[in-house]
């Protein structure tokens, strides 16, 4: 079944494209395919099928960087050096604006048909990948932050899915108190507070849920300081109530995932890849016990989440741009997206992908995931995103560690980013 699906994928995608067999000379394309969470193993399978259909193309993979910020540091170094060794990059949703503005990415308009091609994808990806009217990158697979929870424990104690953070606090304290004798290490809620990329979202989630935006369509900062302080105080209140553990400023993305699958977390915020870890890892103690729900909101607000996702981009310094662009077209086409969804639970980049019968049959949880992703927002779209991320994540971690007050931390974010996001 998998072999037939891959063969169909190649035939469908390349039927409308210029076959690279027309190139008389062997072309080697080197692709940076991210870290483990971006599933380079599945990308390799797609590349292998592409090579079979295009025998004059050889595809080499480079991987590295366990986190988005580590990958960004590496790629910024390579691209700033105008290195032509890598032809294609798999980059985070926040990177097209930064890299394209720096002149590091090849505009893809003449290869993909211009910005109109983005009508086939979720709106958030059109917004993130079209920079100054030019197609800077193409969506590879989607991602978002979800609220995972122990469905078995909520059912056992008759607790409904909380809609607000106050309701979550009540639910968490009820369940952890009732389970104290048998599950003494059970945390009410796990969020990321270490100075990592996920902590940018930790700052934004309660802020967005108050109906506030961090930046306008031009990237200018529109920070509402009082709402930002209220958002941070929401997290600190949960710490004081014993729902979030006191060393939250040290919690990383892997820590949340590992503690959840060990059965020590009731509610946990993490990215889409975590679902597969919870269900399929041999050491997971929660397989079949996990639910997915929209993130709670600040009381009186509306649920909001942080959309991620990974994009395929062609280096401006590649010596094989037409060939690289054709591979990007293949990797961003619906059949490739659906293959990644079926085989790796990587979220589709289009509404149609979420509704595919084959995809839903393999990943029924996508039915709960789709409305979360559709309502999600991207982190700030800025040509200086590296600086934006550094300021938000390090200051947020300091506020959660209580080495800075919420008021002082938010004021620092405003002061430092006003000059950057203008």
N, C-alpha and C positions, 0 to 999 in steps of 0.2 A: 504493500500500500504506500509506504513512504517513498520507495523508489519511483512508483508511477506518479506520485504527486510532484516530486522534484522534476521529473522529466516533463510533465505538463507545465510546470512553472516556467521552465526554460523555454519551451515552445511558445507559450502564450506571450511571454514578455519579449522575446526576441523577434516574434513575428512582425511586430510593428517597428522594430529598430533596425539600424544598419548593422548587418552582421560583420563582426570583426574579422571573419575569415577573408574579407576583402583586402585586408592588409597583408602584403606579401612578406613582410618582415616580422619575425617573432617580437612580441612586445611583452615585457615583464612589468607588471604593476605591483607596487608594494603598498600594502594597506595597513594603516594603524587601526586595529580593531578593538581598542579599549582593554579593560581588565576582565576578570572572571565573571562579574555580574552582567557584562555585555555579551556573554556567551560566544566567545570566539570559536568554540567547537561547532556551534550551529552555523556560524558564518562560513567556516571552512567547508561545510557540506554544500552550501549554496555556491561558494567559489568553485568547488570541484565540478559541479554540474555546469556552471558557466564555461569553465575551461573545456569541457567535453564538447559543448556546442560551438566553441571558438578555439580551435586547436592552435591558433597563432598567438594566443594570450596565455601567459603564465602569471598566476597570482600568488604573491608571497605575503604572509601575515606577520605583522609586528604587534606584540601586545605589551601591556605594562600599565602600572598605576592602579592601585586598588580603589582609589577614590577619585571623584571628579576633580578635586583641587590638585591632586598629584598629577593627574593626566594633563590638566591645564598648564601646570608649571613646565612639564616636559615639552608639550606641544608649542608653548609660547617661545621656548628656547630654540626649538628646531625651526619654527616658522620665521622667527625674527632673524635667524641666520640665513634665510632664503635657501634652505637646504632642499635640493631636488630629489633626495633619496626616497622620500615617501610621496606617493601620488594621490592617495585618498586617505581622508581622516574620518573616523567616527567620533563626533563631538557632541557635547552636552547641549541642551536646548539654549543655554545662556551664552554660548560661544559664537554663533554666527555673526551677531552684531559686532562683537569685539574683533574677531579675526577678519571679517570683511572690511570693516572700517580701517584696519591696519594695512589693507592691500595684500593679505595673505591667502585669500581664496579666489578661485577662478569663478566669475559670473557664469551661471549655468543656463541663462535664458535661451541662447541659440541652440542648446542641446535638448532642452525639455519643453520649449514652447512658451517661455515667459511666465510671469506671475499667475496667469490664468490656470496653470497646472495645479495650483494649490487648492482649487475648489474641490478637489478629490480628497482632501485631507481635513482633519479636525481644524477648526478656525485658529486655535492657539498655535498650531505649527505654521500656518500661513503667516501669522503675525511675527513669529520668531525667525522664520527663514527667508523672508523677503525684506531686504535692507535697502533703503533709499530707492525703492522700486525695482530692485534687481534680485534675482533668485540666488541667494548665497549658498544654500544647502538644501538637501531633500530629506524628508523624514524617513528614518529607518525603522524605529519602533517607539511606541509611546511609553510613558511611565507617569506615575503620580504617587503621592503619599496617601495611604489608606489607613483607616482605623481597623486594625485586626483585633478580634476579641475571642475569648474563650466561650464559644456558644454553649458548650456543655455546662459550664458553671453558671452562666446567666439563666439557662433553662432550669437548672437544678434549684436555684434560689428564687425563681419567679421574677427575675429582673428584666425589664424591657430595655431595648437599645436606647441609651441616653441621647437626647437632642442638644443639651447644653453641657458646658463644663461643670456647672453646679450639679446637674443630674448625674453626671459621670462620677463626681466625688461621692455622692450619696450611695450610688450603686457599688462603687469600688470598696468603700468602707464596710458596706453590708456584707459583701462576699468575702473579702479578706478576713473580716472578723469571724465569720461563720466557719471559715476553712483554716483558722489559725492553728488548730491542733494537728491537722494532717498536712497542711501546706504552709509552714511557718515562713517561708521565703517568698511567698506570693506578693508581687508588687501590684498596686492598683493600676498604674499607668507608667509606661516607659516612653520617654521622648529623648531626642538627641540634644545634648547641651555642650558637648566638647566643641572646640573651635574648628569645626568641620563644615563642609558645604551644607549638609542637612540642617545645620543650626540656623542657616539663613531662613529656611522654611519655618523653623521653630519660632523665630521672631515674627514672621509674616502671618502665620495661621490665625491666631486670635485677633490680629490687627485687621486682616481682610474680612473676617467674619463679622466685623462691625460695619461693613459696607465701605471701608476706606481703601483708597488706592495709594500705592507707594510712589508711583510715577505716572506721568501722562503719556500720550501716544508718541511724543517726541523724546521721551526718556528723561524729562525734567522731573526732579523729585517733588512730590506733593505730600510730604509726610505730615500727618496730623499727630502732633506730639502727645496730646492728651489721650488719644486712642491707643497710641503705641505704648504709653505707660500703663494704661489699663490692661492691654494684652500681656505685657510682662508680669504685671501683678497677678493676673489670672494663674500663670504658671507657679509663681511663688506662693500663692495661697494654697495650691494643691500640694506643694512641698510641705508647707506648715501643717496641712491636714493629714500628712502621712500617706498621701496617694502617690506622689512622685517621690523617689528616694532622694535623700539629702545630697548625695554626690552626683546629682544630675549633670553638673558642669563637666563631668568626666565621661559621660555616656556617649558612645559612638554608634554609628549605624550597625556594625557587626554585633556590638554588645546587646542592643535591643533584640536583634534577630536571634542570637544564641540564647539569651535568657528566656525569650518567648518559647522557643522550640523545646527548651528544657522544662517547660511547664511552670515557670516562675513569674509570668506576667499575665494579668487579666486583660488589660487593654494595652495595645502597643501601636505606635505610629511608625510606619516604615514604607518603603517603596514596593512597587509591584513584584519585584523579583523574590521578595520574602515569601510569597504564597507557595511557590515551588519548594522552597527550603522547608517550610513547615510541613508540607505534605509528603515530600519525597526523600529528604535526608534520612539516612539510616538511624541517626541518633535522635531524631525528632520524637518527642513524647506527646505531641499534640495533633498528629495526623488524624483527619476526620473530625476534629473538635473545634475547628476555627471558623469564625464568621467574619464577614466584611461589611462595614457600614460607613455612611458618610461621617466625616469628622464633626463632632459637636461644635456649637458656636457659643460665643459669649452671649449671655442672656439678652434677648431682644434682637439678636443678630441672625445671620444666615450662614449655614455651613459653607466653608470654603476650603480648598485644598491647593497644594503646591504641585503643579504639573511639571514633570521632567521629560525625559525622552532623549533619544539619540539620533543624530542627523549625519548623513553622508555628505562630505564636502570634498571638492577637488582642489588640490594645492595650486596656488598661482605660479608655483615654481616647478610644477611637473613638466617633464619633457614629453609626456604622452597624454595631453589633455583630452583629445577626442575619445581615445580609448578608455580613459578613466571615467569620463562623463557617461559613456555607454554602460559601464559597470555600475555606476551610481544609479542610472535609470532602472537597471535590473534589480538592484538591491532595495530600491524604494518603491517598487511596483507592488500592487495589492497581493499577488501570489506569494511574493517573498515575505511580506508582512504576515500573511496568514500562516505560512510555514513556521515562522518564528513563534507565532501565537500557539499553534498546535503542538509544537515540539518542545518549547521552552517556557510557555506561559508568559511570553513577552507581549505586552499589550499592543493591539492593532493601532494604526495611525489614522484610520477612517471609521466613520460610523458604520459603514457597510461591513467592515472587518469584524466589528463587535457583534454584528447580527448574523454572521456566517454560521450556518447550521453545523458545519464541520468543526469550527472553532469552539462554538458553545458546547458541542457534545464532549469535547476534550477538556474544556475549561468552563464549567457551568457558573463559576464565580464571576465570570465576565459580565453576567447579567446585572450583578450588583456593582461591578466596577465601572460600567459605562457611564451612568449618570454622574458618578464622582469625577471622572475624567472630563466629561463634557462641561461641567461647571467649574473646572479648575482654572487657576491662573499661573502664569509663568513668573519666575523671579525677575527682578528688574532688567529690562532690555536696555543695555548700556554698552557703548563702545569701550567703556572703562570698567567692564564687569569685574575684572580681577580685583580692582581696588574696592569696588562696592561690596563684593563678597567678603574680602578680608575685614573690612570695617564692621559689617553687620555680624558676622559669625564670631569674631573675637570679642566684640563688645557684648553681644548677647550671652556668650559663655561667662563673661565677667559679671554680668547682672545675675545670672543664675547661681554663680558661686558667691554672690553677695559681696564681692569686692568693689562693686559699684551699685548705687541705688538705681532703681528704674528711671527716675527722673534724670539723674546724671548720665546714665548710659544712653538714653534716648536723645538727650541734648548733644552728646558727643557724636552720635550717628548723624544728627542733623548738621552739626557744625562741619564735620569732616566730609560729608557727601554733597553738601550744597555746592561746593566748588567743583566737584567731579560731575554731578548730574545737573547740568544747566543748559 
